[in-house]
Amino acid sequence: MLVKGQKAPAFSVENEAGKSISLDDYQGKRNVVLYFYPKDDTPGCTIEANDFTRLADEFSGFDAVVLGASKDSCESHQDFINKFKLNIALLSDVSGKLCADYDVWREKVRAGVTSMAILRSTFIINKAGELVEAYYGVNHEGHAEAILERVQQLHYRP
C-alpha cells in the first residue's frame, strides 16, 4: 500500500479522448485527486463520477484537478462521459500498470468466487508530486464531498 508522504508513482496513460496524460503535466501547477473505480456505467461508479463532476469547479477553486481511472478503454470512458455529461477526465489503464503502481488491483471474493478487481481508492497528490492522502477501500457514497473537504483543509494549511 502507498502511504502519505511518499512520492506518488509517475504515470502516463491515455484519457477518454486518447490524449496522453501524465502526472508530470500537473507538477508545480495543480494538485491531483486521482480516484480509481471498478467499471464505467455501473451503479456505484456512476454515483461517484457524477458526484466528482458536480464538485469539479469547487475542486478547481482549490487548485485541484480530478482524474478518474479504471481499466476500461478510452471508448468506454467517452461513452460514459457522454451518457452522464461528466466533466472530469477519465484515464484508461487497459494494461493495468497504473492500478498495479497504486496497489489498487486486488483479489476479491464474491459468492465464493475469487477474482481480481480494482479496489475503489483515492489519492490526493500535491503540486510537488507527493502523496498527501491515500485512501483504500472507500465507499462511493459521500466520498467526493469528503475528498473536497480534505482538499479544502490542505489548501488552507499554513
SEPA-210325 format. One record per residue: residue number from 1; residue in one letter; x, y, z of N, C-alpha, C, O in turn. Coordinates in steps of 0.001 Angstrom, whole numbers, padded with zeros to 6 digits. Atoms other than C-alpha are relative to their C-alpha. Layout:
N
[pt NUM; a; [X; Y; Z]; [X; Y; Z]; [X; Y; Z]; [X; Y; Z]];
...
END
This chain:
158
[pt 1; m; [000846; -001191; 000000]; [000000; 000000; 000000]; [000884; 001244; 000000]; [001935; 001288; 000639]];
[pt 2; l; [-000679; -001279; -000011]; [001108; 003514; -000716]; [-000419; 000756; 001262]; [-001517; 000557; 001783]];
[pt 3; v; [000300; -000769; -001208]; [001261; 005890; 002226]; [000282; 001472; -000244]; [001104; 001834; -001086]];
[pt 4; k; [-000221; -001429; 000182]; [001065; 009634; 002555]; [001422; 000367; 000377]; [002029; -000228; 001267]];
[pt 5; g; [-001361; -000459; -000215]; [004357; 011456; 002445]; [000979; -000528; -001030]; [002048; 000054; -001217]];
[pt 6; q; [-000911; 000530; 000999]; [005904; 009303; -000262]; [-000284; 000621; -001363]; [-001349; 001196; -001585]];
[pt 7; k; [000150; -000489; 001367]; [006417; 010293; -003884]; [-001085; -000835; -000692]; [-001090; -002063; -000604]];
[pt 8; a; [001058; 000708; 000736]; [003368; 009429; -005992]; [000626; -000696; -001211]; [001490; -000118; -001870]];
[pt 9; p; [-000519; 000672; 001193]; [004097; 006848; -008694]; [-000318; 000806; -001259]; [-001454; 001231; -001469]];
[pt 10; a; [000179; -000722; 001259]; [004606; 008573; -012032]; [-000898; -000825; -000923]; [-000941; -002051; -000831]];
[pt 11; f; [000809; 000717; 000977]; [002196; 007710; -014806]; [-000135; 000811; -001273]; [000016; 002033; -001273]];
[pt 12; s; [000334; -000608; 001271]; [001444; 008437; -018419]; [-000951; -000978; -000689]; [-000532; -002031; -001171]];
[pt 13; v; [001038; 000843; 000596]; [-001820; 006974; -019744]; [-000922; 000878; -000845]; [-000879; 002106; -000765]];
[pt 14; e; [000924; -000753; 000849]; [-004483; 007965; -022232]; [-001287; 000312; 000740]; [-001757; -000472; 001563]];
[pt 15; n; [001314; -000348; -000542]; [-007646; 009792; -021261]; [-001073; -000462; -000982]; [-000784; -001152; -001960]];
[pt 16; e; [001141; 000433; 000815]; [-011089; 009284; -022783]; [000139; 000388; -001471]; [-000422; -000278; -002341]];
[pt 17; a; [-000166; -000473; 001371]; [-010039; 011223; -025911]; [001239; -000591; -000673]; [001551; -000250; -001814]];
[pt 18; g; [-001202; 000594; 000560]; [-006895; 009154; -026437]; [001225; 000890; 000156]; [002276; 000600; -000417]];
[pt 19; k; [-001123; -000916; -000246]; [-004666; 012037; -025268]; [000809; -000507; 001189]; [000249; -000916; 002207]];
[pt 20; s; [-000875; 000455; -001080]; [-001667; 011106; -023139]; [-000014; 001019; 001142]; [000200; 002214; 000935]];
[pt 21; i; [000027; -000820; -001217]; [-001966; 012439; -019571]; [001038; -000581; 000946]; [001068; -001790; 001180]];
[pt 22; s; [-000989; 000484; -000953]; [000913; 012237; -017128]; [-000059; 000826; 001276]; [-000547; 001956; 001278]];
[pt 23; l; [-000051; -000720; -001267]; [001405; 013208; -013509]; [000875; 001241; -000147]; [000608; 002270; 000473]];
[pt 24; d; [-000899; -001136; 000224]; [004225; 015487; -014700]; [-000731; 001217; -000582]; [-000289; 002350; -000392]];
[pt 25; d; [000774; -001106; 000576]; [001613; 017585; -016561]; [-000479; 000975; 001075]; [-000711; 002150; 000789]];
[pt 26; y; [000582; -000808; -001070]; [000405; 018888; -013190]; [001026; 000489; 001022]; [000727; 001371; 001827]];
[pt 27; q; [-000999; -000360; -001009]; [003632; 019172; -011185]; [000296; 001494; -000046]; [000544; 002076; -001102]];
[pt 28; g; [-000243; -001426; -000130]; [004133; 022684; -009917]; [-001181; 000869; -000380]; [-001135; 002087; -000212]];
[pt 29; k; [001153; -000767; 000489]; [000731; 023703; -011301]; [-001290; -000285; 000745]; [-001990; 000637; 001163]];
[pt 30; r; [001283; 000386; -000590]; [-002157; 021752; -009799]; [000193; -001175; 000939]; [001095; -001991; 000751]];
[pt 31; n; [000104; 001201; -000813]; [-002916; 019294; -007038]; [-000853; -000986; -000784]; [-001673; -000579; -001608]];
[pt 32; v; [000733; 001031; 000742]; [-004320; 015997; -008320]; [-000774; -000880; 000975]; [-000227; -001375; 001960]];
[pt 33; v; [000815; 000999; -000684]; [-007191; 013936; -006957]; [-000153; -001135; -001008]; [-000863; -001005; -002006]];
[pt 34; l; [000036; 001163; 000882]; [-006708; 010534; -008573]; [-000840; -001070; 000679]; [-000459; -001624; 001711]];
[pt 35; y; [000852; 001027; -000600]; [-009558; 008156; -007898]; [-000152; -001177; -000941]; [-000308; -001009; -002151]];
[pt 36; f; [000139; 001244; 000748]; [-009801; 004547; -009018]; [-001371; -000592; 000269]; [-001838; -000622; 001408]];
[pt 37; y; [001319; 000606; -000125]; [-013123; 002885; -009676]; [-000053; -001259; -000867]; [000685; -001372; -001845]];
[pt 38; p; [-000002; 001299; 000698]; [-014050; -000622; -010881]; [-000408; 000009; -001463]; [000278; -000597; -002286]];
[pt 39; k; [000503; 000164; 001366]; [-016079; -000097; -014070]; [-000930; 001136; -000400]; [-001772; 001575; 000383]];
[pt 40; d; [000885; -001030; 000549]; [-017727; 002534; -016247]; [-001461; -000460; 000019]; [-001767; -001640; -000155]];
[pt 41; d; [001450; 000191; 000152]; [-021517; 002849; -016163]; [-000572; -001123; 000868]; [-001492; -001831; 000458]];
[pt 42; t; [000594; 000896; -000991]; [-022126; 000680; -013105]; [-000544; 000888; 001122]; [-000112; 002033; 001251]];
[pt 43; p; [000694; -000884; -000953]; [-024288; 001962; -010228]; [000908; 000826; 000920]; [000806; 002053; 000929]];
[pt 44; g; [-000849; -000735; -000931]; [-021658; 002889; -007614]; [000979; 000926; -000705]; [001231; 002042; -000250]];
[pt 45; c; [-000975; -000802; 000751]; [-019159; 004149; -010178]; [-000669; 001210; -000646]; [-000056; 002271; -000766]];
[pt 46; t; [000739; -001118; 000585]; [-021810; 006319; -011820]; [-000294; 001048; 001063]; [-000145; 002242; 000807]];
[pt 47; i; [000246; -000945; -001099]; [-022762; 007887; -008481]; [001275; 000774; 000304]; [001252; 001999; 000426]];
[pt 48; e; [-001271; -000645; -000340]; [-019105; 008589; -007715]; [000422; 000991; -001091]; [000824; 002112; -000780]];
[pt 49; a; [-000387; -000883; 001109]; [-018382; 010066; -011175]; [-000899; 001235; -000058]; [-000421; 002344; -000294]];
[pt 50; n; [000920; -001149; -000008]; [-021497; 012255; -011011]; [000299; 000936; 001159]; [000219; 002154; 001001]];
[pt 51; d; [-000334; -000837; -001155]; [-020520; 013484; -007535]; [001272; 000802; -000260]; [001314; 001997; 000031]];
[pt 52; f; [-001234; -000732; 000307]; [-016984; 014384; -008643]; [-000258; 001054; -001080]; [000310; 002144; -001029]];
[pt 53; t; [000354; -000965; 001036]; [-018445; 016084; -011729]; [-000712; 001210; 000605]; [-000394; 002354; 000281]];
[pt 54; r; [000769; -001084; -000643]; [-020875; 018118; -009617]; [000916; 000938; 000782]; [000648; 002136; 000879]];
[pt 55; l; [-000911; -000778; -000840]; [-017974; 019292; -007442]; [001285; 000434; -000719]; [002173; 001019; -000098]];
[pt 56; a; [-001239; -000272; 000745]; [-015348; 019718; -010200]; [000431; 001460; 000086]; [001618; 001739; 000259]];
[pt 57; d; [-000353; -001425; -000073]; [-015495; 023533; -010158]; [000524; 000368; 001377]; [001433; 001189; 001500]];
[pt 58; e; [-000482; -000276; -001351]; [-015059; 023570; -006391]; [001414; -000544; 000193]; [002251; 000115; 000810]];
[pt 59; f; [-001363; 000544; -000065]; [-012010; 021288; -006655]; [000955; 000954; -000724]; [002039; 001254; -000224]];
[pt 60; s; [-000827; -000911; 000783]; [-010635; 023621; -009332]; [000313; 001276; 000787]; [001416; 001815; 000689]];
[pt 61; g; [-000199; -001182; -000829]; [-011091; 026556; -006941]; [001067; -000186; 001068]; [001572; 000792; 001618]];
[pt 62; f; [-001056; 000301; -000967]; [-008624; 024833; -004613]; [001242; -000560; -000712]; [002010; -001333; -000139]];
[pt 63; d; [-001168; 000414; 000802]; [-006040; 024268; -007386]; [000106; -001510; -000134]; [001210; -002054; -000127]];
[pt 64; a; [-000014; 001458; 000125]; [-007046; 020619; -007766]; [-000759; -000443; -001250]; [-001803; 000112; -001593]];
[pt 65; v; [000654; 000615; 001139]; [-007917; 018563; -010816]; [-000390; -001420; 000409]; [000356; -002095; 001120]];
[pt 66; v; [000480; 001347; -000305]; [-009953; 015350; -010553]; [000210; -000888; -001218]; [-000209; -000556; -002327]];
[pt 67; l; [-000223; 000999; 001046]; [-008863; 012326; -012591]; [-000552; -001331; 000488]; [-000149; -001824; 001542]];
[pt 68; g; [000496; 001334; -000308]; [-010828; 009081; -012555]; [000811; -001008; -000793]; [001290; -000694; -001883]];
[pt 69; a; [-000778; 001023; 000709]; [-009079; 005846; -013531]; [-000626; -001370; 000190]; [-001046; -001740; 001287]];
[pt 70; s; [000439; 001398; -000041]; [-010196; 002340; -014390]; [000690; -000725; -001148]; [001456; -000123; -001900]];
[pt 71; k; [-000603; 000787; 001072]; [-009175; -000455; -016738]; [-000844; 000019; -001275]; [-000546; -000696; -002232]];
[pt 72; d; [000842; -000109; 001192]; [-011912; 000490; -019213]; [000756; 000707; -001132]; [001709; 001448; -000890]];
[pt 73; s; [-000624; -000601; 001178]; [-010969; 001559; -022747]; [-000354; 001487; -000114]; [-001272; 001977; 000544]];
[pt 74; c; [000294; -001415; 000266]; [-010868; 005156; -023972]; [-001425; 000156; -000541]; [-002142; 001083; -000164]];
[pt 75; e; [001341; -000064; 000595]; [-014030; 004469; -025986]; [-001081; -000188; 001069]; [-002092; 000515; 001062]];
[pt 76; s; [000950; 000220; -001087]; [-015850; 003129; -022927]; [-000106; 001254; 000867]; [-001201; 001664; 001253]];
[pt 77; h; [-000015; -001235; -000798]; [-014789; 006221; -020960]; [-000782; 001108; -000714]; [-001569; 001821; -000091]];
[pt 78; q; [000688; -001058; 000745]; [-016033; 008525; -023738]; [-001510; -000225; 000017]; [-002277; 000725; 000177]];
[pt 79; d; [001431; 000317; -000064]; [-019399; 006748; -023819]; [-000573; 000333; 001381]; [-001674; 000874; 001489]];
[pt 80; f; [000405; -000272; -001388]; [-019632; 007030; -020009]; [-000143; 001516; 000211]; [-001121; 001985; 000793]];
[pt 81; i; [000033; -001463; -000119]; [-018824; 010751; -020159]; [-001197; 000570; -000750]; [-001921; 001414; -000222]];
[pt 82; n; [001120; -000504; 000808]; [-021348; 011370; -022936]; [-001347; -000332; 000634]; [-002237; 000517; 000682]];
[pt 83; k; [001279; 000441; -000565]; [-024125; 009381; -021259]; [-000397; 000818; 001223]; [-001572; 001146; 001392]];
[pt 84; f; [000314; -000688; -001252]; [-023866; 011221; -017927]; [000476; 001446; 000045]; [000393; 002102; 001083]];
[pt 85; k; [-000477; -001386; 000086]; [-022408; 014552; -019111]; [001054; 000296; 001075]; [001002; 001324; 001750]];
[pt 86; l; [-001074; -000155; -000977]; [-019342; 014094; -016921]; [000985; 001061; -000483]; [001224; 001188; -001684]];
[pt 87; n; [-000987; -001014; 000388]; [-016801; 016926; -016863]; [001339; -000199; 000717]; [002025; 000762; 001064]];
[pt 88; i; [-001300; 000346; -000565]; [-013814; 015116; -015371]; [000699; -000927; -000990]; [000048; -001630; -001763]];
[pt 89; a; [-000758; 000887; 000880]; [-011038; 013308; -017209]; [-000006; -001415; 000568]; [000085; -001609; 001780]];
[pt 90; l; [-000047; 001403; -000396]; [-011104; 009519; -017121]; [001186; -000654; -000684]; [001309; -000622; -001909]];
[pt 91; l; [-001218; 000619; 000508]; [-007837; 007659; -017519]; [-000226; -001481; -000284]; [-000842; -002199; 000503]];
[pt 92; s; [000168; 001385; 000439]; [-007720; 004361; -019381]; [001268; -000793; 000315]; [002326; -000561; -000270]];
[pt 93; d; [-001132; 000826; -000423]; [-005449; 001813; -017716]; [-000202; -001434; -000464]; [-000230; -002360; 000346]];
[pt 94; v; [000277; 001318; 000566]; [-006066; -001114; -020043]; [001101; -000998; 000362]; [000822; -002174; 000595]];
[pt 95; s; [-001121; 000896; -000315]; [-002597; -002542; -019319]; [000011; -000412; 001473]; [000560; -001457; 001821]];
[pt 96; g; [000009; 000291; -001431]; [-003199; -002426; -015549]; [001208; 000516; 000751]; [001298; 000336; 001965]];
[pt 97; k; [-001218; -000497; -000654]; [000166; -000772; -014841]; [-000318; 001075; 001043]; [000227; 001039; 002146]];
[pt 98; l; [000362; -001063; -000936]; [-001375; 002305; -013191]; [-000638; -000595; 001256]; [-000304; -000206; 002375]];
[pt 99; c; [000647; 000670; -001144]; [-003574; 000102; -010986]; [001024; -000744; 000857]; [000949; -000712; 002086]];
[pt 100; a; [-001036; 000722; -000745]; [-000569; -002025; -010025]; [000899; 000974; 000754]; [001228; 000743; 001918]];
[pt 101; d; [-000889; -000981; -000635]; [001617; 001015; -009292]; [-000629; 000646; 001229]; [000065; 000980; 002189]];
[pt 102; y; [000706; -000608; -001133]; [-001033; 002442; -006968]; [-000586; -001060; 000938]; [-001288; -000729; 001893]];
[pt 103; d; [000393; 001132; -000842]; [-001722; -001014; -005462]; [-001511; -000081; 000231]; [-001976; -000311; 001347]];
[pt 104; v; [001460; 000090; -000113]; [-005447; -000988; -006211]; [-000558; -001223; -000726]; [-001762; -001472; -000669]];
[pt 105; w; [000440; 001216; 000691]; [-005593; -004191; -008306]; [000089; -001125; 001014]; [001181; -001583; 001351]];
[pt 106; r; [000048; 000912; -001138]; [-006690; -006666; -005675]; [-000886; -001209; -000266]; [-001767; -001191; -001126]];
[pt 107; e; [000829; 001204; 000033]; [-008143; -010118; -005213]; [-001262; 000275; 000813]; [-001214; 000886; 001881]];
[pt 108; k; [001252; -000129; -000755]; [-011786; -010180; -004178]; [-000748; -001319; -000096]; [-000564; -002098; -001031]];
[pt 109; v; [000814; 001209; -000014]; [-014190; -012933; -003277]; [-001463; 000433; 000067]; [-001869; 001172; 000964]];
[pt 110; r; [001426; -000305; 000022]; [-017860; -012673; -004200]; [-000749; -001289; -000299]; [-000495; -001950; -001305]];
[pt 111; a; [000788; 001224; 000146]; [-020307; -015528; -003773]; [000901; -001227; -000146]; [000603; -002148; -000906]];
[pt 112; g; [-000910; 001133; 000015]; [-017398; -017881; -003196]; [000943; -000056; -001186]; [001750; -000979; -001294]];
[pt 113; v; [-000852; -000032; 001181]; [-015696; -016919; -006461]; [001085; 001065; 000186]; [000786; 002218; 000497]];
[pt 114; t; [-001125; -000922; -000133]; [-012234; -015327; -006334]; [000355; 000567; -001367]; [000488; -000169; -002344]];
[pt 115; s; [-000394; -000670; 001245]; [-011335; -012765; -008999]; [000801; 001243; 000354]; [000921; 001609; 001524]];
[pt 116; m; [-000756; -001237; -000183]; [-009238; -009649; -009474]; [-000884; 001173; -000407]; [-001667; 001084; -001353]];
[pt 117; a; [000789; -001193; 000294]; [-010768; -006178; -009436]; [000677; 001221; 000593]; [001562; 001108; 001442]];
[pt 118; i; [-000514; -001253; -000556]; [-010000; -002545; -008739]; [-000659; 000244; 001348]; [-001881; 000187; 001479]];
[pt 119; l; [000482; -000400; -001312]; [-010313; -001630; -005081]; [-000233; 001509; -000060]; [000701; 002277; -000289]];
[pt 120; r; [000343; -001421; 000088]; [-012128; 001719; -005025]; [000893; 000781; 000976]; [000840; 000575; 002188]];
[pt 121; s; [-001011; -000699; -000790]; [-009410; 004091; -003813]; [000214; 001403; -000553]; [-000050; 001660; -001727]];
[pt 122; t; [-000245; -001379; 000418]; [-008470; 007781; -003932]; [001310; 000497; 000603]; [001643; 000209; 001752]];
[pt 123; f; [-001286; -000561; -000401]; [-005143; 009597; -003746]; [-000011; 001500; -000247]; [-000431; 001961; -001308]];
[pt 124; i; [-000179; -001437; 000170]; [-004512; 013287; -003179]; [001496; 000226; -000137]; [002280; -000143; 000738]];
[pt 125; i; [-001410; -000217; 000338]; [-001225; 014343; -004770]; [000234; 001504; -000085]; [-000480; 002205; -000802]];
[pt 126; n; [-000242; -001443; 000013]; [000244; 017785; -004145]; [000792; 000418; -001236]; [001187; -000420; -002046]];
[pt 127; k; [-000677; -000542; 001182]; [001940; 020045; -006696]; [001437; -000477; -000125]; [002021; -000417; -001206]];
[pt 128; a; [-001367; 000527; 000026]; [005317; 018568; -005747]; [000032; -001484; -000371]; [001107; -002079; -000459]];
[pt 129; g; [000065; 001408; 000385]; [004121; 015084; -006717]; [000051; -000964; 001168]; [000360; -002142; 000992]];
[pt 130; e; [-000005; 000852; -001194]; [003873; 013762; -003156]; [-001420; -000388; 000382]; [-002362; 000383; 000199]];
[pt 131; l; [001300; 000447; -000484]; [001018; 011720; -001756]; [-000312; 000710; 001316]; [000422; 000591; 002297]];
[pt 132; v; [000442; -000683; -001205]; [-000834; 013847; 000758]; [-000981; -000889; 000752]; [-001037; -000867; 001982]];
[pt 133; e; [000935; 000971; -000579]; [-003520; 011207; 001344]; [-000084; -001199; -000919]; [000036; -001071; -002137]];
[pt 134; a; [000210; 001238; 000746]; [-004023; 007600; 000270]; [-001133; -000750; 000691]; [-000962; -001270; 001793]];
[pt 135; y; [001180; 000652; -000565]; [-007478; 006147; 000879]; [-000323; -001254; -000809]; [-000635; -001167; -001997]];
[pt 136; y; [000311; 001272; 000650]; [-008037; 002456; 000062]; [-001350; -000519; 000488]; [-001721; -000330; 001646]];
[pt 137; g; [001249; 000650; -000380]; [-011366; 000629; 000024]; [-001094; 000967; 000416]; [-001804; 000724; 001392]];
[pt 138; v; [000984; -001017; -000363]; [-013583; 003715; 000062]; [-001397; -000382; -000484]; [-001554; -001210; -001381]];
[pt 139; n; [001387; 000157; 000414]; [-017361; 003787; -000235]; [-000344; 001190; -000894]; [000019; 002322; -000575]];
[pt 140; h; [000307; -001071; 000945]; [-018696; 005811; -003172]; [-000952; 001060; 000573]; [-000914; 002220; 000162]];
[pt 141; e; [000999; -000937; -000523]; [-021489; 007410; -001138]; [000649; 001078; 000859]; [001265; 000785; 001883]];
[pt 142; g; [-000551; -001131; -000738]; [-020435; 010868; 000031]; [001506; 000150; -000117]; [002100; 001015; 000526]];
[pt 143; h; [-001461; -000008; 000088]; [-016854; 010191; -000986]; [000539; 001283; -000634]; [001495; 001865; -000122]];
[pt 144; a; [-000487; -001211; 000673]; [-016421; 013132; -003388]; [-000049; 001194; 000945]; [000875; 002007; 000969]];
[pt 145; e; [000128; -001102; -000957]; [-017660; 015535; -000716]; [001087; -000078; 001066]; [001671; 000942; 001433]];
[pt 146; a; [-001042; 000177; -001023]; [-015261; 014086; 001869]; [001372; 000362; -000554]; [002183; 000970; 000144]];
[pt 147; i; [-001288; -000331; 000617]; [-012339; 014412; -000542]; [000110; 001506; -000215]; [001171; 002088; 000008]];
[pt 148; l; [-000017; -001459; 000162]; [-013303; 018011; -001351]; [000293; 000682; 001327]; [001074; 001632; 001380]];
[pt 149; e; [-000236; -000576; -001327]; [-013387; 018797; 002358]; [001481; -000137; 000383]; [002070; 000792; 000935]];
[pt 150; r; [-001413; 000208; -000325]; [-009904; 017303; 002773]; [000896; 000906; -000854]; [001866; 001466; -000345]];
[pt 151; v; [-000770; -000879; 000884]; [-008553; 019235; -000244]; [-000093; 001443; 000506]; [000893; 002179; 000496]];
[pt 152; q; [000177; -001351; -000539]; [-010005; 022415; 001238]; [000863; 000196; 001252]; [001497; 001241; 001403]];
[pt 153; q; [-000828; -000088; -001207]; [-008283; 021726; 004578]; [001479; 000120; -000362]; [002208; 000906; 000244]];
[pt 154; l; [-001399; -000028; 000423]; [-004971; 021111; 002826]; [000361; 001332; -000648]; [001469; 001842; -000480]];
[pt 155; h; [-000226; -001261; 000705]; [-005330; 024252; 000737]; [000271; 001143; 000983]; [001059; 002045; 000700]];
[pt 156; y; [-000144; -001071; -000983]; [-005569; 026414; 003843]; [001057; -000296; 001054]; [001270; 000502; 001967]];
[pt 157; r; [-001037; 000359; -000976]; [-002812; 024610; 005747]; [001167; 000990; -000127]; [001648; 001233; -001234]];
[pt 158; p; [-001112; -000958; 000062]; [-000073; 027130; 006679]; [001296; -000677; -000411]; [002331; -000018; -000513]];
END
